[in-house]
Amino acid sequence: MTSKPTVQRPSATSYRHLVRWLAILLAAVGIGNIGRAIVAVQYMQRLPDLPLTVPLPYLAVTGAGWGIVLLACAAGLWMLHSWSRPLTLVCVALFQAHTWLNHLAFDASDYAFQTRPRDALVSLLFLALFWGLLNLRGVRRVFKERKDTKARRN
């Protein structure tokens, strides 16, 4: 009689670590957006007459807004709050949609048009990474267990 090979399933700890890595990535993107907002404010002060296709106040506000939202999602993921998984899924999709609306509305240089295939690939990978990993059964289970544990304490 031959024995069936046993399939080693990843542990809950492995899934928690995966969520933490996603939180770090999301925090990096959020910090990048905060940086973009800071640079836009500096340009508004130092180069107020700089001709751009995008108004600098728009870049400052959207950079700060997305930075705060993505950092909040990253913090929620890090702490495994039950609201953070669905909110992150919505926010990364809206963030990419907003990015592409900006491309369509404001791209003016030949270089911007030439890099669109690469930008599309990066956007698709970003969405696939977050949507794919945050919808893994083990990841969903980790958030459910965290919610159940929290409910039992109350």
Buried (B, 14 or more C-beta within 10 A) or exposed (E): EEEEEEEEEEEBEEBBEBBBEBBEBBBEBBBBBBEBBBBBBEBBEEEEEEEEEBEBEEBBBBBBBBBBBBBBBBBBBBEBBBEBBEBBBEBBBEBBEEBBEBBEEBBEEEEEEEBEEEBEEEBEEBBEEBEEBBEBEBBEEBBEBBBEEEEEEE
